[in-house]
């Protein structure tokens, strides 16, 4: 690892957010000649690389919130298992906390112009988290813009390669979402009784062989994690069961929004298990979104975020007409051949935000032309802007479908796309 100065890295935490500690980086092989690895993923055991509350990762370890309209530059290379060179994108769980006013945070590659997009919606006095897959910018940095004052926390879970490396990462296989855990009805609980997770409980779940994930050759998984009927404020940590519980968080919840979701990408343990820790009583729901494997599948290319849908102004809507979605509506969004996504891309990574919702509801995304799955990726309540990242396979006509259970405006930003690896079987 180089000793060049870093703008942001590492950390520890308090209050209802989990704090970070040192973590062990998963070894994926021994040194060898460089091989093509573009778009392959290497997971790391979760580690905190940014916390403005204690100066972790901040230049000069300056402690303090990010001011209104300020940009923070975070060095993500040579940090937490990400190599100094060869990383095209990083997977971060970004949390905002202790904000005195509402606003948003945009994450983008440093060196690029700040895009018209958002990744996390800031709520006054509420901890809000969202997974972000961020393209790495100039000098190995990722930039964070805050529209309102807030503290920022970022936990690293892996990185995507952009060229060649001595050790190849893993290809991604997107899935139609499938439910694998639901403490409300006993799905995936085995001998554990149906019911709310207790404060401090750790639920170990074997993922391979369920929800469309194969039984073998699974190195990491992407999951949609939802809490429901939370009785108080708390958080969920997701991590491989063969490591000590890290001091990081993936999903924050509180009584004002007791049903909330976030994407989580994690390495599986040597026996295929993923652990879920609950800091406070809550129901837990988990849906598979995809998995990473040594078999050729699809590889990822990160993009500077681009807005492809906004029902408030007609962006991405047929005939460009502003069109608020009614209850039970489905919007068909063309993404193939749009905003830097190739026409033949296999899947797209979208950050979807709901705003001006009429009431409590949820959203589901899937490839158009396929049946709508029994799974949601985003839960929302009236009057609260809520965002979530979701990978979606591209369906008929280069489109993805988004269903909303309740009337709302909806916004979607493209963060990247997946296309077939060189040796992948298109029919697989």
C-alpha positions in Angstrom: 0.0 0.0 0.0 1.3 3.4 -0.8 1.8 6.1 1.7 0.4 9.0 -0.3 -2.0 11.3 1.6 -5.6 10.3 1.6 -8.6 12.6 1.7 -10.9 10.0 3.3 -10.7 6.5 4.8 -11.6 4.1 7.7 -13.7 4.8 11.0 -15.7 4.1 14.2 -19.2 5.0 15.2 -21.8 5.6 17.9 -25.5 6.3 18.6 -27.8 4.2 16.5 -25.3 3.7 13.7 -22.8 0.9 13.9 -19.2 1.9 14.3 -16.3 0.7 12.2 -13.2 -1.2 13.0 -10.3 -2.9 11.3 -11.4 -5.7 9.0 -9.7 -8.6 7.3 -9.6 -8.4 3.6 -10.5 -11.6 1.8 -7.7 -13.1 -0.2 -8.8 -14.3 -3.7 -5.6 -15.9 -4.8 -1.8 -15.6 -5.1 0.2 -13.2 -7.2 0.5 -14.2 -10.9 0.7 -12.6 -14.3 -1.8 -9.9 -15.1 -5.1 -11.1 -16.7 -8.2 -9.3 -18.1 -10.6 -8.6 -15.3 -12.7 -5.6 -16.5 -15.9 -5.4 -14.6 -15.3 -8.3 -12.2 -16.0 -7.8 -8.5 -13.7 -8.5 -5.5 -15.6 -8.4 -2.2 -13.9 -7.2 1.0 -15.0 -7.8 4.6 -16.9 -4.6 5.5 -14.8 -1.8 6.8 -15.6 1.9 7.5 -13.5 4.3 5.4 -15.3 7.6 6.1 -16.8 9.3 9.2 -16.8 13.0 9.5 -17.8 12.8 13.2 -14.4 11.5 14.2 -12.3 12.5 11.2 -11.9 9.0 9.8 -10.8 9.3 6.1 -10.9 13.1 6.2 -7.9 15.1 5.1 -6.0 16.1 8.3 -8.6 14.1 10.3 -10.7 17.3 10.6 -13.9 16.5 12.6 -17.1 18.2 11.6 -20.2 18.0 9.4 -20.1 18.7 5.7 -21.4 22.2 5.0 -24.2 23.2 2.7 -23.1 22.9 -0.9 -19.7 21.5 0.0 -17.9 18.6 -1.7 -15.9 16.0 0.1 -13.2 14.0 -1.8 -12.7 10.5 -0.5 -9.6 8.5 -1.5 -10.9 4.9 -2.1 -7.8 3.4 -3.7 -5.1 1.8 -1.5 -7.8 1.6 1.2 -9.6 -1.3 2.9 -8.4 -3.9 0.3 -8.9 -1.8 -2.8 -5.7 -1.7 -4.9 -3.8 1.5 -5.7 -4.5 1.0 -9.4 -7.0 -1.0 -11.4 -10.2 -0.2 -9.5 -13.0 1.1 -11.8 -15.8 1.4 -9.1 -16.3 0.8 -5.4 -19.3 -0.4 -3.5 -20.1 1.8 -0.5 -22.9 2.0 2.0 -23.3 5.7 2.6 -25.1 7.0 5.7 -26.1 10.5 6.6 -26.6 11.4 10.2 -27.2 14.4 12.5 -28.6 16.6 9.7 -30.3 19.8 10.9 -32.4 20.1 7.7 -33.6 18.0 4.7 -31.5 17.7 1.5 -29.6 15.1 -0.5 -26.2 13.7 -1.2 -24.8 13.1 -4.7 -21.9 10.6 -5.1 -19.8 10.9 -8.3 -16.3 10.4 -9.7 -14.0 13.2 -8.8 -12.9 15.1 -11.9 -16.3 14.8 -13.6 -18.9 17.6 -13.5 -21.3 17.0 -10.6 -24.4 15.3 -12.2 -28.0 16.1 -11.8 -28.6 13.0 -9.7 -28.9 12.0 -6.0 -28.0 8.9 -4.0 -29.1 9.5 -0.4 -32.0 11.7 0.7 -31.2 13.6 3.9 -33.9 13.9 6.6 -33.6 16.2 9.6 -32.5 14.3 12.7 -32.9 10.9 11.0 -30.1 8.4 10.1 -30.6 7.4 6.4 -28.4 4.9 4.5 -28.2 3.8 0.8 -25.8 1.5 -1.0 -23.9 3.3 -3.8 -21.7 1.8 -6.5 -19.5 4.7 -7.4 -17.2 5.1 -10.4 -13.7 5.9 -9.3 -12.6 9.3 -10.5 -9.3 11.2 -10.9 -6.5 10.3 -8.5 -8.5 7.4 -7.2 -11.2 9.5 -5.5 -14.9 9.6 -5.2 -16.7 12.9 -4.5 -19.7 13.5 -2.2 -21.8 16.7 -2.6 -24.1 17.7 0.3 -27.0 20.0 -0.5 -27.6 20.5 3.2 -25.4 20.2 6.3 -24.8 16.6 7.4 -22.3 14.2 8.8 -21.3 11.5 6.3 -20.3 7.8 6.9 -19.2 5.3 4.3 -18.5 1.6 4.6 -16.7 -0.3 1.9 -17.8 -3.8 0.8 -15.9 -4.4 -2.4 -14.6 -3.0 -5.7 -14.9 -3.6 -9.5 -11.9 -3.8 -11.7 -11.4 -1.6 -14.7 -8.6 -3.3 -16.7 -6.1 -6.0 -15.8 -4.9 -7.4 -12.4 -2.9 -10.2 -11.1 -6.0 -11.8 -9.5 -9.3 -11.9 -11.3 -12.5 -11.0 -9.5 -15.9 -12.5 -9.9 -18.6 -12.2 -12.5 -22.1 -11.1 -11.6 -25.2 -13.1 -12.3 -28.4 -11.0 -12.0 -31.6 -12.6 -10.8 -35.3 -11.8 -10.8 -35.8 -10.9 -7.1 -36.9 -13.8 -4.9 -37.7 -13.9 -1.2 -35.4 -16.0 1.0 -36.1 -14.7 4.5 -39.3 -13.3 6.1 -39.5 -13.4 9.9 -43.2 -12.5 9.6 -44.2 -15.8 8.1 -41.2 -18.0 8.8 -39.7 -18.1 5.3 -36.0 -19.2 5.5 -35.9 -19.4 9.3 -35.4 -23.2 9.5 -36.0 -24.2 13.2 -36.1 -20.6 14.4 -39.7 -19.6 15.5 -41.5 -17.1 13.4 -41.3 -13.6 15.0 -39.5 -10.4 15.4 -35.7 -10.4 15.7 -34.7 -9.5 19.3 -32.3 -6.6 20.0 -28.8 -8.0 19.6 -29.9 -11.1 17.7 -27.8 -12.5 14.9 -29.6 -14.5 12.2 -27.4 -16.8 10.1 -28.8 -17.6 6.7 -27.5 -20.0 4.1 -27.9 -18.3 0.8 -26.6 -20.7 -1.9 -29.3 -23.0 -3.1 -32.1 -20.5 -2.4 -33.8 -17.7 -4.3 -32.3 -18.6 -7.7 -28.7 -18.7 -6.3 -26.9 -21.9 -7.2 -25.7 -24.3 -4.5 -22.0 -24.0 -5.5 -19.5 -21.5 -6.7 -21.1 -18.5 -5.0 -18.5 -16.0 -3.7 -20.7 -13.0 -2.8 -24.4 -12.0 -3.1 -26.4 -8.9 -3.6 -29.5 -8.8 -1.4 -32.4 -6.4 -0.8 -32.8 -6.1 3.0 -36.0 -4.7 4.5 -37.0 -4.1 8.1 -40.7 -4.0 9.0 -42.7 -3.0 12.2 -39.6 -1.7 13.9 -40.4 -0.7 17.5 -37.6 1.8 17.9 -34.4 3.2 16.4 -31.7 0.9 15.3 -29.7 -0.7 12.5 -29.0 -3.9 10.6 -25.5 -5.1 9.9 -24.9 -7.6 7.1 -21.7 -9.6 6.9 -20.1 -13.1 6.2 -20.7 -15.4 9.2 -17.1 -16.5 9.3 -15.8 -13.1 10.4 -16.4 -11.3 13.7 -19.3 -8.8 13.4 -17.8 -5.6 12.0 -18.7 -2.2 13.4 -20.6 -1.1 10.3 -24.2 -0.7 9.4 -26.2 -1.4 6.2 -29.7 -0.2 7.1 -30.9 2.3 9.6 -34.5 2.5 10.9 -36.6 4.5 13.4 -40.3 4.7 14.4 -41.1 7.4 11.9 -40.4 5.1 9.1 -40.7 1.5 10.5 -40.6 -0.2 7.0 -37.4 0.6 5.0 -35.1 -1.2 2.6 -31.6 -1.1 1.4 -29.3 -3.1 -0.9 -26.5 -5.0 0.7 -23.6 -6.7 -1.1 -21.6 -9.1 0.9 -19.1 -12.0 0.7 -20.6 -15.3 1.8 -18.8 -17.4 4.4 -16.9 -20.5 3.6 -20.1 -22.4 4.2 -22.3 -20.0 2.2 -23.8 -18.2 5.2 -24.6 -14.5 5.6 -25.3 -13.0 9.0 -27.8 -10.3 9.9 -27.4 -8.4 13.2 -30.3 -6.3 14.6 -29.5 -3.7 17.1 -33.2 -3.2 18.0 -36.4 -5.4 17.7 -37.7 -5.6 14.1 -39.0 -8.0 11.5 -36.5 -8.8 8.7 -37.2 -9.5 5.0 -34.5 -10.5 2.6 -34.8 -10.9 -1.2 -32.0 -12.1 -3.5 -31.0 -9.8 -6.3 -27.9 -11.6 -7.8 -24.7 -13.4 -7.0 -21.0 -13.3 -7.9 -19.3 -16.4 -9.3 -16.1 -17.6 -10.9 -18.2 -18.8 -13.9 -18.4 -16.3 -16.8 -21.6 -14.3 -16.4 -21.8 -10.5 -16.7 -19.3 -7.8 -15.8 -20.0 -4.2 -14.5 -19.1 -0.8 -16.0 -19.6 2.2 -13.7 -20.9 5.5 -15.0 -21.1 9.0 -13.7 -24.8 9.1 -12.6 -27.3 10.1 -15.3 -31.0 10.9 -14.7 -33.2 8.7 -17.0 -36.6 9.0 -15.3 -38.4 11.9 -13.6 -42.2 11.8 -13.7 -42.3 15.4 -12.3 -40.9 16.9 -15.5 -41.5 14.0 -18.0 -37.9 12.8 -18.3 -38.0 9.2 -19.5 -41.8 9.2 -19.8 -43.6 8.4 -23.1 -44.1 11.7 -25.1 -42.1 13.4 -22.3 -45.3 14.3 -20.5 -45.1 14.9 -16.7 -47.2 12.0 -15.3 -47.6 11.3 -11.6 -48.0 7.6 -11.1 -51.3 6.4 -9.6 -51.7 3.6 -7.2 -50.8 0.2 -8.8 -49.1 1.8 -11.8 -46.3 0.4 -13.9 -43.8 2.5 -15.7 -41.8 1.0 -18.6 -38.4 2.7 -18.7 -36.2 2.3 -21.7 -32.6 1.9 -20.6 -30.9 -0.1 -23.4 -29.0 2.4 -25.6 -29.7 5.3 -23.2 -27.4 7.4 -21.1 -24.2 5.4 -21.9 -25.9 2.0 -21.5 -25.2 -0.3 -24.5 -28.3 -1.4 -26.4 -27.3 -5.1 -25.7 -26.5 -4.6 -22.0 -27.8 -7.5 -19.8 -28.7 -5.4 -16.7 -28.6 -1.9 -15.4 -27.9 -0.4 -12.0 -30.5 2.2 -11.0 -30.8 4.5 -8.0 -34.6 5.0 -7.7 -36.2 7.7 -5.6 -39.8 8.2 -4.6 -41.1 11.7 -3.7 -44.4 13.3 -3.0 -46.0 9.9 -2.2 -49.7 9.8 -1.3 -49.2 7.2 1.4 -47.4 4.1 2.6 -46.3 1.8 -0.2 -43.5 0.0 -2.0 -41.9 -0.3 -5.4 -40.8 -3.4 -7.4 -38.5 -3.5 -10.4 -38.0 -6.3 -12.9 -37.3 -7.0 -16.6 -40.3 -6.0 -18.8 -41.8 -9.0 -20.5 -41.5 -11.2 -17.4 -44.1 -11.6 -14.6 -43.8 -9.1 -11.8 -42.0 -10.8 -8.9 -43.3 -11.0 -5.3 -40.5 -8.8 -4.0 -39.9 -5.1 -3.3 -36.7 -3.1 -3.3 -38.0 0.2 -2.0 -40.5 1.0 0.8 -41.9 4.5 1.3 -44.3 6.6 3.4 -46.2 9.8 2.7 -44.2 12.9 2.6 -40.7 11.4 2.8 -38.3 11.2 -0.1 -36.8 7.7 -0.1 -34.1 6.2 -2.4 -32.7 2.8 -3.0 -30.1 1.2 -5.4 -31.2 -1.8 -7.4 -29.7 -3.9 -10.2 -32.4 -4.8 -12.7 -32.1 -7.2 -15.7 -33.1 -5.5 -18.9 -36.2 -7.0 -20.6 -38.2 -6.7 -23.8 -37.4 -3.7 -25.9 -34.5 -2.7 -23.8 -36.8 -1.8 -20.9 -37.1 -2.3 -17.2 -40.5 -2.1 -15.4 -41.2 -0.4 -12.1 -44.4 -0.9 -10.2 -45.6 1.4 -7.4 -48.1 0.2 -4.8 -49.2 3.7 -3.9 -49.4 7.0 -5.9 -46.1 8.8 -6.1 -43.6 10.7 -8.3 -40.6 8.6 -9.2 -37.0 9.4 -10.2 -34.3 7.1 -11.5 -30.6 7.6 -12.1 -28.4 5.2 -14.0 -25.2 4.4 -12.1 -23.8 1.7 -14.4 -24.6 -1.4 -16.4 -23.7 -5.1 -16.8 -22.8 -6.8 -20.0 -21.8 -10.3 -20.9 -18.3 -11.4 -20.0 -16.1 -12.5 -22.9 -16.6 -16.3 -22.2 -20.2 -16.1 -21.0 -23.0 -18.2 -22.6 -25.7 -15.8 -23.8 -28.3 -18.5 -23.4 -27.4 -19.2 -19.7 
